[in-house]
Amino acid sequence: MKDESQFAFAGIWDKWERDDVSIASCAIITTTPNELLATIHDRMPVILSTEVQESWLREDAKTAELKELLVPFPGSEMKSFPVSSRVNRPQVDDAQLVEPIDISQELTSGMLF
């Protein structure tokens, strides 16, 4: 977010049980990208504004009402910056992954793959 505030993704979860087996699973719902993210990917997570988060979580919510929330979040309310290609390595997990980088330095250091 431009103001670096917290935000929520639309997600679903379910718990399946059979005999002695129980599986809990979840997924983040995606939609078409907004103008900001379309430059890097063909979809984006559904980001729920603060105003609609309670609607998404209501136990008695109607499917048609929820479908109306599955739209791209306005790119004008977001910011972007390049990060290290290290984000593509599952074994890497450190705070530097979300730090902005100078893309020209990464290109010349051979870190980009």
Chimera marker file (.cmm) of the C-alpha trace (Angstrom):
<marker_set name="trace">
<marker id="1" x="0.000" y="0.000" z="0.000" r="1" g="1" b="0" radius="0.5"/>
<marker id="2" x="1.175" y="3.547" z="-0.629" r="1" g="1" b="0" radius="0.5"/>
<marker id="3" x="0.836" y="4.321" z="3.081" r="1" g="1" b="0" radius="0.5"/>
<marker id="4" x="2.463" y="0.970" z="4.035" r="1" g="1" b="0" radius="0.5"/>
<marker id="5" x="-0.629" y="-0.024" z="6.015" r="1" g="1" b="0" radius="0.5"/>
<marker id="6" x="-1.652" y="-3.621" z="6.543" r="1" g="1" b="0" radius="0.5"/>
<marker id="7" x="-4.030" y="-5.220" z="4.075" r="1" g="1" b="0" radius="0.5"/>
<marker id="8" x="-6.012" y="-8.450" z="3.698" r="1" g="1" b="0" radius="0.5"/>
<marker id="9" x="-6.234" y="-10.976" z="0.885" r="1" g="1" b="0" radius="0.5"/>
<marker id="10" x="-9.451" y="-12.804" z="0.044" r="1" g="1" b="0" radius="0.5"/>
<marker id="11" x="-9.003" y="-16.448" z="0.839" r="1" g="1" b="0" radius="0.5"/>
<marker id="12" x="-10.896" y="-19.666" z="1.309" r="1" g="1" b="0" radius="0.5"/>
<marker id="13" x="-10.311" y="-22.593" z="3.604" r="1" g="1" b="0" radius="0.5"/>
<marker id="14" x="-11.822" y="-25.973" z="4.221" r="1" g="1" b="0" radius="0.5"/>
<marker id="15" x="-11.351" y="-28.953" z="6.475" r="1" g="1" b="0" radius="0.5"/>
<marker id="16" x="-11.874" y="-32.403" z="5.046" r="1" g="1" b="0" radius="0.5"/>
<marker id="17" x="-12.283" y="-35.423" z="7.286" r="1" g="1" b="0" radius="0.5"/>
<marker id="18" x="-12.621" y="-39.093" z="6.480" r="1" g="1" b="0" radius="0.5"/>
<marker id="19" x="-11.999" y="-41.986" z="8.827" r="1" g="1" b="0" radius="0.5"/>
<marker id="20" x="-8.887" y="-40.991" z="10.828" r="1" g="1" b="0" radius="0.5"/>
<marker id="21" x="-7.658" y="-38.496" z="8.226" r="1" g="1" b="0" radius="0.5"/>
<marker id="22" x="-8.167" y="-34.751" z="8.569" r="1" g="1" b="0" radius="0.5"/>
<marker id="23" x="-6.859" y="-32.238" z="6.039" r="1" g="1" b="0" radius="0.5"/>
<marker id="24" x="-7.096" y="-28.480" z="6.488" r="1" g="1" b="0" radius="0.5"/>
<marker id="25" x="-6.355" y="-26.471" z="3.367" r="1" g="1" b="0" radius="0.5"/>
<marker id="26" x="-6.500" y="-22.876" z="2.214" r="1" g="1" b="0" radius="0.5"/>
<marker id="27" x="-5.942" y="-20.748" z="-0.868" r="1" g="1" b="0" radius="0.5"/>
<marker id="28" x="-5.604" y="-17.076" z="-1.747" r="1" g="1" b="0" radius="0.5"/>
<marker id="29" x="-8.062" y="-16.010" z="-4.445" r="1" g="1" b="0" radius="0.5"/>
<marker id="30" x="-6.672" y="-14.192" z="-7.471" r="1" g="1" b="0" radius="0.5"/>
<marker id="31" x="-8.155" y="-11.879" z="-10.081" r="1" g="1" b="0" radius="0.5"/>
<marker id="32" x="-6.997" y="-9.995" z="-13.146" r="1" g="1" b="0" radius="0.5"/>
<marker id="33" x="-4.160" y="-7.565" z="-12.387" r="1" g="1" b="0" radius="0.5"/>
<marker id="34" x="-4.584" y="-3.829" z="-11.919" r="1" g="1" b="0" radius="0.5"/>
<marker id="35" x="-2.562" y="-1.420" z="-14.081" r="1" g="1" b="0" radius="0.5"/>
<marker id="36" x="0.387" y="-1.528" z="-11.650" r="1" g="1" b="0" radius="0.5"/>
<marker id="37" x="0.725" y="-5.306" z="-11.464" r="1" g="1" b="0" radius="0.5"/>
<marker id="38" x="-0.177" y="-6.020" z="-15.101" r="1" g="1" b="0" radius="0.5"/>
<marker id="39" x="3.371" y="-5.016" z="-16.005" r="1" g="1" b="0" radius="0.5"/>
<marker id="40" x="4.758" y="-8.010" z="-14.094" r="1" g="1" b="0" radius="0.5"/>
<marker id="41" x="2.049" y="-10.699" z="-13.980" r="1" g="1" b="0" radius="0.5"/>
<marker id="42" x="-1.265" y="-11.792" z="-15.488" r="1" g="1" b="0" radius="0.5"/>
<marker id="43" x="-3.053" y="-12.053" z="-12.140" r="1" g="1" b="0" radius="0.5"/>
<marker id="44" x="-2.937" y="-10.679" z="-8.601" r="1" g="1" b="0" radius="0.5"/>
<marker id="45" x="-4.348" y="-11.619" z="-5.211" r="1" g="1" b="0" radius="0.5"/>
<marker id="46" x="-7.747" y="-10.146" z="-4.394" r="1" g="1" b="0" radius="0.5"/>
<marker id="47" x="-7.019" y="-7.432" z="-1.828" r="1" g="1" b="0" radius="0.5"/>
<marker id="48" x="-9.982" y="-6.583" z="0.382" r="1" g="1" b="0" radius="0.5"/>
<marker id="49" x="-10.397" y="-2.984" z="1.476" r="1" g="1" b="0" radius="0.5"/>
<marker id="50" x="-11.036" y="-2.409" z="5.169" r="1" g="1" b="0" radius="0.5"/>
<marker id="51" x="-14.662" y="-1.579" z="4.364" r="1" g="1" b="0" radius="0.5"/>
<marker id="52" x="-15.444" y="-5.002" z="2.872" r="1" g="1" b="0" radius="0.5"/>
<marker id="53" x="-13.409" y="-7.326" z="5.088" r="1" g="1" b="0" radius="0.5"/>
<marker id="54" x="-16.334" y="-8.000" z="7.442" r="1" g="1" b="0" radius="0.5"/>
<marker id="55" x="-18.569" y="-8.774" z="4.456" r="1" g="1" b="0" radius="0.5"/>
<marker id="56" x="-16.034" y="-11.352" z="3.236" r="1" g="1" b="0" radius="0.5"/>
<marker id="57" x="-15.893" y="-13.015" z="6.652" r="1" g="1" b="0" radius="0.5"/>
<marker id="58" x="-19.639" y="-13.120" z="7.329" r="1" g="1" b="0" radius="0.5"/>
<marker id="59" x="-20.791" y="-16.674" z="7.841" r="1" g="1" b="0" radius="0.5"/>
<marker id="60" x="-24.112" y="-15.990" z="6.095" r="1" g="1" b="0" radius="0.5"/>
<marker id="61" x="-22.609" y="-14.126" z="3.112" r="1" g="1" b="0" radius="0.5"/>
<marker id="62" x="-24.240" y="-14.832" z="-0.235" r="1" g="1" b="0" radius="0.5"/>
<marker id="63" x="-22.073" y="-16.109" z="-3.087" r="1" g="1" b="0" radius="0.5"/>
<marker id="64" x="-23.256" y="-13.348" z="-5.435" r="1" g="1" b="0" radius="0.5"/>
<marker id="65" x="-22.279" y="-10.662" z="-2.900" r="1" g="1" b="0" radius="0.5"/>
<marker id="66" x="-18.821" y="-12.189" z="-2.464" r="1" g="1" b="0" radius="0.5"/>
<marker id="67" x="-18.221" y="-12.452" z="-6.212" r="1" g="1" b="0" radius="0.5"/>
<marker id="68" x="-18.657" y="-8.685" z="-6.457" r="1" g="1" b="0" radius="0.5"/>
<marker id="69" x="-15.598" y="-8.285" z="-4.201" r="1" g="1" b="0" radius="0.5"/>
<marker id="70" x="-13.312" y="-10.275" z="-6.527" r="1" g="1" b="0" radius="0.5"/>
<marker id="71" x="-11.966" y="-7.275" z="-8.410" r="1" g="1" b="0" radius="0.5"/>
<marker id="72" x="-8.486" y="-5.786" z="-8.792" r="1" g="1" b="0" radius="0.5"/>
<marker id="73" x="-7.489" y="-3.415" z="-6.001" r="1" g="1" b="0" radius="0.5"/>
<marker id="74" x="-6.841" y="0.108" z="-7.368" r="1" g="1" b="0" radius="0.5"/>
<marker id="75" x="-3.219" y="0.446" z="-8.455" r="1" g="1" b="0" radius="0.5"/>
<marker id="76" x="-3.374" y="4.126" z="-7.533" r="1" g="1" b="0" radius="0.5"/>
<marker id="77" x="-3.522" y="3.083" z="-3.859" r="1" g="1" b="0" radius="0.5"/>
<marker id="78" x="-0.428" y="0.873" z="-4.135" r="1" g="1" b="0" radius="0.5"/>
<marker id="79" x="3.280" y="1.385" z="-4.705" r="1" g="1" b="0" radius="0.5"/>
<marker id="80" x="5.895" y="-0.851" z="-6.246" r="1" g="1" b="0" radius="0.5"/>
<marker id="81" x="9.653" y="-1.141" z="-6.319" r="1" g="1" b="0" radius="0.5"/>
<marker id="82" x="12.149" y="-3.741" z="-7.521" r="1" g="1" b="0" radius="0.5"/>
<marker id="83" x="13.361" y="-6.372" z="-5.063" r="1" g="1" b="0" radius="0.5"/>
<marker id="84" x="16.144" y="-8.921" z="-5.331" r="1" g="1" b="0" radius="0.5"/>
<marker id="85" x="15.638" y="-11.965" z="-7.514" r="1" g="1" b="0" radius="0.5"/>
<marker id="86" x="16.510" y="-13.886" z="-4.341" r="1" g="1" b="0" radius="0.5"/>
<marker id="87" x="12.739" y="-13.875" z="-3.680" r="1" g="1" b="0" radius="0.5"/>
<marker id="88" x="12.555" y="-16.695" z="-6.240" r="1" g="1" b="0" radius="0.5"/>
<marker id="89" x="14.596" y="-19.046" z="-4.045" r="1" g="1" b="0" radius="0.5"/>
<marker id="90" x="12.447" y="-20.907" z="-1.490" r="1" g="1" b="0" radius="0.5"/>
<marker id="91" x="15.440" y="-21.572" z="0.763" r="1" g="1" b="0" radius="0.5"/>
<marker id="92" x="16.053" y="-17.815" z="1.225" r="1" g="1" b="0" radius="0.5"/>
<marker id="93" x="13.985" y="-16.239" z="4.001" r="1" g="1" b="0" radius="0.5"/>
<marker id="94" x="15.271" y="-12.953" z="5.361" r="1" g="1" b="0" radius="0.5"/>
<marker id="95" x="14.113" y="-9.365" z="5.773" r="1" g="1" b="0" radius="0.5"/>
<marker id="96" x="16.208" y="-8.148" z="2.837" r="1" g="1" b="0" radius="0.5"/>
<marker id="97" x="13.790" y="-9.839" z="0.438" r="1" g="1" b="0" radius="0.5"/>
<marker id="98" x="11.343" y="-6.951" z="0.810" r="1" g="1" b="0" radius="0.5"/>
<marker id="99" x="13.916" y="-4.165" z="0.677" r="1" g="1" b="0" radius="0.5"/>
<marker id="100" x="14.056" y="-2.015" z="-2.481" r="1" g="1" b="0" radius="0.5"/>
<marker id="101" x="17.115" y="-2.559" z="-4.663" r="1" g="1" b="0" radius="0.5"/>
<marker id="102" x="18.879" y="-0.639" z="-7.390" r="1" g="1" b="0" radius="0.5"/>
<marker id="103" x="18.066" y="-2.835" z="-10.386" r="1" g="1" b="0" radius="0.5"/>
<marker id="104" x="21.184" y="-1.725" z="-12.273" r="1" g="1" b="0" radius="0.5"/>
<marker id="105" x="23.393" y="-3.058" z="-9.450" r="1" g="1" b="0" radius="0.5"/>
<marker id="106" x="21.658" y="-6.421" z="-9.507" r="1" g="1" b="0" radius="0.5"/>
<marker id="107" x="22.038" y="-6.656" z="-13.284" r="1" g="1" b="0" radius="0.5"/>
<marker id="108" x="25.769" y="-5.913" z="-13.164" r="1" g="1" b="0" radius="0.5"/>
<marker id="109" x="26.409" y="-8.221" z="-10.190" r="1" g="1" b="0" radius="0.5"/>
<marker id="110" x="24.867" y="-11.170" z="-12.025" r="1" g="1" b="0" radius="0.5"/>
<marker id="111" x="22.306" y="-11.707" z="-9.250" r="1" g="1" b="0" radius="0.5"/>
<marker id="112" x="19.362" y="-11.520" z="-11.631" r="1" g="1" b="0" radius="0.5"/>
<marker id="113" x="18.385" y="-14.863" z="-13.136" r="1" g="1" b="0" radius="0.5"/>
<link id1="1" id2="2" r="1" g="1" b="0" radius="0.2"/>
<link id1="2" id2="3" r="1" g="1" b="0" radius="0.2"/>
<link id1="3" id2="4" r="1" g="1" b="0" radius="0.2"/>
<link id1="4" id2="5" r="1" g="1" b="0" radius="0.2"/>
<link id1="5" id2="6" r="1" g="1" b="0" radius="0.2"/>
<link id1="6" id2="7" r="1" g="1" b="0" radius="0.2"/>
<link id1="7" id2="8" r="1" g="1" b="0" radius="0.2"/>
<link id1="8" id2="9" r="1" g="1" b="0" radius="0.2"/>
<link id1="9" id2="10" r="1" g="1" b="0" radius="0.2"/>
<link id1="10" id2="11" r="1" g="1" b="0" radius="0.2"/>
<link id1="11" id2="12" r="1" g="1" b="0" radius="0.2"/>
<link id1="12" id2="13" r="1" g="1" b="0" radius="0.2"/>
<link id1="13" id2="14" r="1" g="1" b="0" radius="0.2"/>
<link id1="14" id2="15" r="1" g="1" b="0" radius="0.2"/>
<link id1="15" id2="16" r="1" g="1" b="0" radius="0.2"/>
<link id1="16" id2="17" r="1" g="1" b="0" radius="0.2"/>
<link id1="17" id2="18" r="1" g="1" b="0" radius="0.2"/>
<link id1="18" id2="19" r="1" g="1" b="0" radius="0.2"/>
<link id1="19" id2="20" r="1" g="1" b="0" radius="0.2"/>
<link id1="20" id2="21" r="1" g="1" b="0" radius="0.2"/>
<link id1="21" id2="22" r="1" g="1" b="0" radius="0.2"/>
<link id1="22" id2="23" r="1" g="1" b="0" radius="0.2"/>
<link id1="23" id2="24" r="1" g="1" b="0" radius="0.2"/>
<link id1="24" id2="25" r="1" g="1" b="0" radius="0.2"/>
<link id1="25" id2="26" r="1" g="1" b="0" radius="0.2"/>
<link id1="26" id2="27" r="1" g="1" b="0" radius="0.2"/>
<link id1="27" id2="28" r="1" g="1" b="0" radius="0.2"/>
<link id1="28" id2="29" r="1" g="1" b="0" radius="0.2"/>
<link id1="29" id2="30" r="1" g="1" b="0" radius="0.2"/>
<link id1="30" id2="31" r="1" g="1" b="0" radius="0.2"/>
<link id1="31" id2="32" r="1" g="1" b="0" radius="0.2"/>
<link id1="32" id2="33" r="1" g="1" b="0" radius="0.2"/>
<link id1="33" id2="34" r="1" g="1" b="0" radius="0.2"/>
<link id1="34" id2="35" r="1" g="1" b="0" radius="0.2"/>
<link id1="35" id2="36" r="1" g="1" b="0" radius="0.2"/>
<link id1="36" id2="37" r="1" g="1" b="0" radius="0.2"/>
<link id1="37" id2="38" r="1" g="1" b="0" radius="0.2"/>
<link id1="38" id2="39" r="1" g="1" b="0" radius="0.2"/>
<link id1="39" id2="40" r="1" g="1" b="0" radius="0.2"/>
<link id1="40" id2="41" r="1" g="1" b="0" radius="0.2"/>
<link id1="41" id2="42" r="1" g="1" b="0" radius="0.2"/>
<link id1="42" id2="43" r="1" g="1" b="0" radius="0.2"/>
<link id1="43" id2="44" r="1" g="1" b="0" radius="0.2"/>
<link id1="44" id2="45" r="1" g="1" b="0" radius="0.2"/>
<link id1="45" id2="46" r="1" g="1" b="0" radius="0.2"/>
<link id1="46" id2="47" r="1" g="1" b="0" radius="0.2"/>
<link id1="47" id2="48" r="1" g="1" b="0" radius="0.2"/>
<link id1="48" id2="49" r="1" g="1" b="0" radius="0.2"/>
<link id1="49" id2="50" r="1" g="1" b="0" radius="0.2"/>
<link id1="50" id2="51" r="1" g="1" b="0" radius="0.2"/>
<link id1="51" id2="52" r="1" g="1" b="0" radius="0.2"/>
<link id1="52" id2="53" r="1" g="1" b="0" radius="0.2"/>
<link id1="53" id2="54" r="1" g="1" b="0" radius="0.2"/>
<link id1="54" id2="55" r="1" g="1" b="0" radius="0.2"/>
<link id1="55" id2="56" r="1" g="1" b="0" radius="0.2"/>
<link id1="56" id2="57" r="1" g="1" b="0" radius="0.2"/>
<link id1="57" id2="58" r="1" g="1" b="0" radius="0.2"/>
<link id1="58" id2="59" r="1" g="1" b="0" radius="0.2"/>
<link id1="59" id2="60" r="1" g="1" b="0" radius="0.2"/>
<link id1="60" id2="61" r="1" g="1" b="0" radius="0.2"/>
<link id1="61" id2="62" r="1" g="1" b="0" radius="0.2"/>
<link id1="62" id2="63" r="1" g="1" b="0" radius="0.2"/>
<link id1="63" id2="64" r="1" g="1" b="0" radius="0.2"/>
<link id1="64" id2="65" r="1" g="1" b="0" radius="0.2"/>
<link id1="65" id2="66" r="1" g="1" b="0" radius="0.2"/>
<link id1="66" id2="67" r="1" g="1" b="0" radius="0.2"/>
<link id1="67" id2="68" r="1" g="1" b="0" radius="0.2"/>
<link id1="68" id2="69" r="1" g="1" b="0" radius="0.2"/>
<link id1="69" id2="70" r="1" g="1" b="0" radius="0.2"/>
<link id1="70" id2="71" r="1" g="1" b="0" radius="0.2"/>
<link id1="71" id2="72" r="1" g="1" b="0" radius="0.2"/>
<link id1="72" id2="73" r="1" g="1" b="0" radius="0.2"/>
<link id1="73" id2="74" r="1" g="1" b="0" radius="0.2"/>
<link id1="74" id2="75" r="1" g="1" b="0" radius="0.2"/>
<link id1="75" id2="76" r="1" g="1" b="0" radius="0.2"/>
<link id1="76" id2="77" r="1" g="1" b="0" radius="0.2"/>
<link id1="77" id2="78" r="1" g="1" b="0" radius="0.2"/>
<link id1="78" id2="79" r="1" g="1" b="0" radius="0.2"/>
<link id1="79" id2="80" r="1" g="1" b="0" radius="0.2"/>
<link id1="80" id2="81" r="1" g="1" b="0" radius="0.2"/>
<link id1="81" id2="82" r="1" g="1" b="0" radius="0.2"/>
<link id1="82" id2="83" r="1" g="1" b="0" radius="0.2"/>
<link id1="83" id2="84" r="1" g="1" b="0" radius="0.2"/>
<link id1="84" id2="85" r="1" g="1" b="0" radius="0.2"/>
<link id1="85" id2="86" r="1" g="1" b="0" radius="0.2"/>
<link id1="86" id2="87" r="1" g="1" b="0" radius="0.2"/>
<link id1="87" id2="88" r="1" g="1" b="0" radius="0.2"/>
<link id1="88" id2="89" r="1" g="1" b="0" radius="0.2"/>
<link id1="89" id2="90" r="1" g="1" b="0" radius="0.2"/>
<link id1="90" id2="91" r="1" g="1" b="0" radius="0.2"/>
<link id1="91" id2="92" r="1" g="1" b="0" radius="0.2"/>
<link id1="92" id2="93" r="1" g="1" b="0" radius="0.2"/>
<link id1="93" id2="94" r="1" g="1" b="0" radius="0.2"/>
<link id1="94" id2="95" r="1" g="1" b="0" radius="0.2"/>
<link id1="95" id2="96" r="1" g="1" b="0" radius="0.2"/>
<link id1="96" id2="97" r="1" g="1" b="0" radius="0.2"/>
<link id1="97" id2="98" r="1" g="1" b="0" radius="0.2"/>
<link id1="98" id2="99" r="1" g="1" b="0" radius="0.2"/>
<link id1="99" id2="100" r="1" g="1" b="0" radius="0.2"/>
<link id1="100" id2="101" r="1" g="1" b="0" radius="0.2"/>
<link id1="101" id2="102" r="1" g="1" b="0" radius="0.2"/>
<link id1="102" id2="103" r="1" g="1" b="0" radius="0.2"/>
<link id1="103" id2="104" r="1" g="1" b="0" radius="0.2"/>
<link id1="104" id2="105" r="1" g="1" b="0" radius="0.2"/>
<link id1="105" id2="106" r="1" g="1" b="0" radius="0.2"/>
<link id1="106" id2="107" r="1" g="1" b="0" radius="0.2"/>
<link id1="107" id2="108" r="1" g="1" b="0" radius="0.2"/>
<link id1="108" id2="109" r="1" g="1" b="0" radius="0.2"/>
<link id1="109" id2="110" r="1" g="1" b="0" radius="0.2"/>
<link id1="110" id2="111" r="1" g="1" b="0" radius="0.2"/>
<link id1="111" id2="112" r="1" g="1" b="0" radius="0.2"/>
<link id1="112" id2="113" r="1" g="1" b="0" radius="0.2"/>
</marker_set>
